């Protein structure tokens, strides 16, 4: 049985995990109706429909998904005769794909004025940042990277409003570019170096 199939059968396709994933995704449209974030300059009177807690809620699916990047049976890969990069690429594609499918319906329930494309691109950026953190230090800390990123973007004046790709709808082209770049980097880094905890276990075993 390949590593990918082990992941899908023993760790990913479980009722508890799928229910947890759907539950956290359902919090996104709910949080998107709750205000509390104001990063616009004081002189701007036009309401920005993206200034709500939905962006922070987009970090929650990573809590469920990122732990799946750890090798389910690391000892099987330490002496593998075949390259592991293709298997890791399939694994990350499966994990992110399941996350995107689970979020399809909740994203359709976003309030009027909140573009689905913006939130989907933002989620891809956040999950990719989580993957990069998982590669560096381990999947247990992956979601913290996306939370920190959104938190920094939520501090008024810390990031120029024109460059605030989380809350400024006019910066959406930059968000799309950042998300695309982050996805490519996340896939390459994970396929090359694996999840951080798994890599350290292999180092200790050697």
C-alpha positions in Angstrom: 0.0 0.0 0.0 1.4 3.4 -1.0 2.0 6.2 1.5 -0.8 8.2 -0.2 -3.3 5.3 0.1 -2.3 4.8 3.8 -3.0 8.5 4.4 -6.4 8.4 2.7 -7.6 5.2 4.3 -6.2 5.4 7.8 -6.0 9.2 8.5 -8.0 11.3 6.1 -11.2 9.6 5.2 -12.6 9.3 8.7 -16.0 10.5 9.7 -14.7 12.4 12.7 -12.1 14.3 10.7 -14.4 15.1 7.8 -17.1 16.4 10.3 -14.5 18.5 12.0 -13.4 20.0 8.6 -16.9 20.8 7.5 -17.7 22.3 10.9 -14.7 24.7 10.9 -15.5 25.6 7.3 -19.1 26.5 8.3 -17.7 29.0 10.8 -16.3 31.0 7.9 -19.7 32.4 6.5 -20.8 32.9 10.1 -17.7 34.9 11.1 -18.0 36.8 7.8 -21.1 38.5 9.2 -19.3 39.6 12.4 -17.5 42.9 12.2 -14.7 44.1 14.5 -11.9 44.7 12.0 -11.2 48.2 10.8 -8.0 48.7 8.9 -9.1 51.4 6.5 -7.5 54.9 6.8 -9.7 57.3 8.8 -10.5 59.4 5.7 -12.2 56.5 3.9 -15.9 56.4 4.5 -16.8 53.7 2.0 -17.5 50.4 3.8 -15.2 47.5 2.9 -17.2 44.2 3.0 -14.0 42.3 3.7 -13.5 43.9 7.2 -14.9 41.1 9.4 -13.7 38.0 11.2 -14.1 35.7 8.3 -10.4 36.1 7.3 -9.4 34.8 10.8 -11.9 31.9 10.5 -10.1 30.9 7.3 -7.2 29.8 9.4 -9.3 27.1 11.1 -9.3 24.5 8.3 -5.5 24.4 8.6 -5.9 23.1 12.1 -7.6 20.0 10.7 -5.6 19.6 7.5 -2.0 20.4 8.3 -1.4 17.5 10.7 -2.1 15.1 7.8 1.1 16.2 6.2 3.1 14.2 8.7 4.2 10.9 7.4 1.7 8.3 8.8 4.5 5.6 8.9 7.8 7.4 8.6 9.9 4.3 9.0 8.6 3.0 5.6 10.0 6.0 3.8 13.5 6.1 5.4 14.9 3.3 3.2 12.5 3.7 0.2 14.0 2.7 -3.1 11.9 5.1 -5.1 11.9 8.9 -5.0 9.5 10.2 -2.4 8.8 13.6 -4.0 5.9 12.3 -6.3 4.3 10.6 -3.3 4.5 13.8 -1.2 3.2 15.8 -4.1 0.2 13.5 -4.3 -0.3 13.7 -0.6 -0.4 17.5 -0.4 -2.7 17.6 -3.4 -5.1 15.2 -1.7 -5.0 17.1 1.6 -5.6 20.5 0.0 -8.1 19.1 -2.5 -10.2 17.6 0.3 -10.1 20.9 2.2 -11.2 22.8 -0.9 -14.1 20.4 -1.6 -15.2 20.6 2.1 -15.3 24.4 1.8 -17.2 24.6 -1.4 -20.7 24.9 0.0 -19.7 27.1 3.0 -18.0 29.6 0.6 -21.3 29.8 -1.3 -23.0 31.0 1.9 -20.8 34.1 2.2 -22.7 37.3 2.7 -23.4 39.5 -0.2 -20.5 41.7 -1.2 -17.9 39.2 -0.1 -16.3 37.8 -3.3 -15.9 34.0 -3.2 -12.8 34.3 -5.4 -11.1 36.6 -2.8 -11.8 34.2 0.0 -10.7 31.1 -2.0 -7.4 32.8 -2.9 -6.9 33.9 0.6 -7.5 30.4 1.9 -5.0 29.0 -0.6 -2.5 31.6 0.6 -3.1 30.8 4.3 -2.9 27.0 3.8 0.3 27.4 1.8 1.9 29.5 4.5 0.8 26.7 6.9 2.5 24.1 4.7 5.8 26.2 4.6 5.7 26.5 8.4 5.0 22.8 8.7 8.0 22.0 6.5 10.2 24.3 8.6 9.2 23.3 12.1 6.4 20.7 12.0 2.7 20.5 11.2 1.7 21.2 14.8 2.8 24.8 14.3 1.6 25.2 10.7 -1.7 26.9 11.4 0.0 29.4 13.7 1.8 30.9 10.7 -1.5 31.7 9.0 -3.0 33.1 12.2 0.0 35.4 12.7 -0.2 36.6 9.1 -3.9 37.5 9.4 -3.3 39.1 12.8 -0.6 41.3 11.5 -2.8 42.4 8.5 -5.5 43.2 11.0 -3.5 45.8 12.9 -4.5 49.2 11.6 -1.6 51.1 10.0 0.9 48.2 10.4 0.6 47.3 6.7 -0.2 50.1 4.2 -3.9 49.8 3.2 -3.0 49.7 -0.5 -0.9 46.5 0.2 -3.3 44.8 2.6 -4.2 41.8 0.5 -6.5 40.4 3.3 -8.9 43.2 3.7 -8.5 45.5 0.7 -10.6 44.3 -2.2 -8.7 46.6 -4.5 -5.5 44.7 -3.8 -7.0 41.4 -5.1 -4.6 41.1 -8.0 -1.7 41.1 -5.6 -3.6 38.5 -3.5 -4.0 36.2 -6.5 -0.3 36.6 -7.3 0.8 35.9 -3.7 -1.4 32.9 -3.4 -0.1 31.4 -6.7 3.5 31.9 -5.6 2.8 30.5 -2.1 1.2 27.4 -3.6 4.1 26.7 -5.9 6.6 27.2 -3.1 4.6 25.1 -0.6 4.4 22.1 -3.0 8.1 22.3 -4.0 9.3 22.6 -0.4 7.1 19.8 0.9 7.9 17.5 -1.9 11.6 18.2 -1.4 12.0 18.3 2.4 8.9 16.7 3.9 7.1 17.8 7.0 9.4 19.0 9.8 8.6 16.5 12.5 9.0 13.6 10.1 12.3 14.9 8.9 13.7 15.2 12.4 12.5 11.7 13.3 14.5 10.4 10.3 17.6 12.4 11.3 17.4 10.9 14.9 16.9 7.4 13.5 20.1 7.8 11.4 
